[in-house]
């Protein structure tokens, strides 16, 4: 019997959180971003998006597009609290949930909806109850597997409720542009379009050799998804961070050694504090330096004894900085602790600017899981993860 899998995704989460804190912002163009000229838009309200504003856009460009746009700074504490409330609400319906990000999750609804006569109304009531209880807005997708549920929740935003059954695939899924298919990356879809794969339906029926070469082993899974196949296992394991990092953009480009040194110390203490809160220790310390013309330098060092102590993180960060700094002005500096080891269970508070990366990693993880299941082994892996392991052994 097919499972009933729900994907629930909060709409413009950070912008919504700010309107919960300040109701006067409701219905106004709002962005969460740095207010300086170098600031970057993290989240835009739907009202702001109507002006062409989107995430990753420089703040000054957003202000050009909409001079009346309201800017709010990041409030991690608020977002974390509301995220916890969101997951607690979903757990009132089922204990089988898989956290995909701070603002989205999969939930196995097979038990609580097995006798449901009107699934559409049930989900609409769930959406409305979430708003009444938390003031958070969401879109919901329901399907027999996680891929279809994710596609369903993306189908109508904001506040959409979409159900995709196997019989609905030709009418709902196949007409969608290939760029909208979960698991097809930004670099891949233009190559597919060039080969004549314009829609998901095109991929569902594809046997083209060049398309197979382009997608490699992923062709089998992606074509299966396009035809409605997919993983229906909702993992209840909590997200585990691969790294803990903090960075800072200077108000003005600087080559002042003491100023940079002071900032590295502050960032090291912030990383330490986060690691201790999460009961994590790590064996790799990294720094990132970015110049005014956006040339980025990343350097790492491995230590034999895992740590989360600020002084140790700072001392190693300074070693890396002193060994690699050429005296040129710096725009941004950052410190990261990685190759983390768990001490106790914890809930990860997602870094605001890592969210898009996490979403891409979740799509990749789902794809790899299904590839490995099809090939009956664990030979397929993420190359960067393996390189990181080799680096640690050096």
C-alpha positions, 0 to 999 in steps of 0.5 A, spaced: 500 500 500 502 506 498 505 511 503 502 518 504 508 523 504 507 530 506 512 536 504 511 542 508 515 548 506 514 555 510 513 561 505 518 567 506 520 564 513 525 570 515 520 575 512 514 572 515 518 572 522 519 579 522 512 581 520 510 576 527 515 580 531 512 587 528 505 586 525 506 593 521 510 590 516 504 585 514 503 586 506 509 591 505 515 590 501 520 587 506 527 584 505 532 581 510 539 583 508 545 587 510 543 595 510 550 597 507 552 597 500 555 591 500 549 587 504 546 582 500 538 580 500 537 573 504 529 573 504 524 577 500 517 578 502 512 576 496 510 583 496 518 585 495 518 580 489 513 583 485 518 588 484 523 583 481 527 583 488 530 576 490 535 572 494 542 573 493 541 580 490 545 586 493 541 590 497 543 597 493 540 594 487 533 592 491 533 599 493 533 601 486 528 596 484 523 598 490 525 605 493 520 604 499 523 597 501 523 595 508 530 592 510 531 588 517 537 585 519 537 578 521 534 575 528 537 568 529 534 567 536 527 569 533 528 564 527 530 559 531 524 559 536 519 559 530 522 554 527 522 549 533 514 551 534 513 549 526 516 542 527 513 541 534 506 543 530 507 538 525 509 532 530 502 533 533 500 530 527 505 525 526 512 523 530 515 521 523 518 527 520 525 528 516 527 535 517 530 538 511 532 545 513 529 550 518 523 551 514 521 545 511 520 538 513 517 531 510 512 527 514 509 520 513 502 521 514 500 514 512 497 513 519 493 519 521 490 520 514 489 513 512 481 514 513 481 521 511 475 522 506 477 529 504 485 530 504 485 536 500 480 539 506 485 536 511 491 539 509 488 546 508 485 545 515 492 543 517 495 549 514 490 554 517 491 551 524 499 552 523 497 560 521 492 560 527 497 557 532 504 560 530 502 566 524 507 562 520 504 561 513 506 555 509 505 551 502 503 543 503 505 537 498 502 530 498 504 524 494 506 517 495 513 519 495 518 525 497 520 527 490 513 528 488 511 531 495 516 536 494 514 538 487 507 538 490 509 543 495 513 548 490 507 547 485 503 553 488 506 558 493 504 562 497 499 558 501 498 552 496 496 545 498 497 540 492 496 533 492 499 529 486 497 522 485 500 517 480 494 518 475 496 526 476 503 526 473 502 527 466 497 533 467 501 536 473 508 534 473 510 533 466 508 540 463 513 543 468 519 546 465 525 542 466 529 547 470 523 546 476 525 539 477 527 538 484 534 534 483 536 538 476 541 543 478 542 550 475 548 548 471 545 542 468 538 544 466 541 549 460 545 543 458 538 539 458 534 544 454 540 544 449 539 537 448 531 538 447 529 536 454 524 542 455 520 539 460 519 534 465 515 530 461 520 530 455 525 527 460 520 522 462 520 519 455 527 520 453 532 515 451 537 520 448 544 517 448 547 524 449 542 526 455 544 519 458 551 522 458 550 528 460 546 526 467 550 519 467 548 514 472 543 520 475 539 519 468 536 512 471 533 516 478 531 522 475 527 519 469 524 515 474 522 521 478 519 524 472 515 518 471 513 518 479 518 513 482 521 515 488 523 514 495 518 514 500 522 513 507 522 519 511 528 519 516 527 521 523 534 522 524 536 530 525 540 534 521 547 534 523 551 540 521 558 538 517 561 545 519 560 551 524 562 557 521 562 565 521 564 570 517 564 578 517 564 583 511 568 589 513 565 596 513 571 598 509 576 594 505 582 594 510 589 591 510 590 593 517 593 587 520 591 589 527 583 590 525 583 583 521 587 580 527 581 582 532 576 580 527 579 573 527 579 573 534 571 575 535 569 570 529 573 564 533 569 565 539 563 565 535 564 559 532 567 556 539 560 558 542 556 555 537 560 549 537 559 548 545 551 550 544 551 544 539 555 539 543 560 539 537 568 538 537 572 539 530 578 537 527 579 542 521 579 549 522 579 553 516 579 561 514 576 564 508 579 571 505 575 575 500 578 581 496 574 587 494 574 584 487 571 578 490 577 573 489 576 568 494 582 564 498 580 558 502 585 555 507 585 549 512 589 546 517 587 539 521 589 538 528 589 531 532 585 532 538 578 535 536 576 541 539 571 547 540 575 552 544 576 559 542 583 560 543 585 553 539 581 555 534 583 562 534 591 560 534 590 556 528 586 561 524 592 566 525 597 561 523 593 560 516 592 567 516 599 569 517 602 564 512 597 566 507 596 573 507 599 578 502 598 584 505 592 586 500 586 589 502 580 584 505 573 585 504 571 579 508 574 574 513 571 568 516 573 562 520 570 555 520 570 549 524 569 542 520 570 535 521 565 535 527 564 529 532 558 529 536 558 529 543 550 529 545 544 530 541 542 537 539 538 541 534 542 545 529 540 552 528 541 553 520 546 559 518 541 564 514 546 564 508 547 556 508 540 555 507 540 554 499 546 550 500 543 545 504 537 545 500 541 543 494 545 538 498 538 535 500 536 534 493 543 531 492 542 526 498 536 524 495 538 522 489 544 519 491 540 514 496 536 512 490 542 511 486 545 506 491 539 503 492 538 501 485 545 499 484 545 495 491 551 498 493 554 504 496 559 506 491 556 512 489 558 518 493 560 526 493 567 527 491 568 533 496 566 529 502 571 523 500 577 529 499 575 532 505 576 525 509 583 524 505 585 531 507 583 529 514 588 523 514 594 527 512 
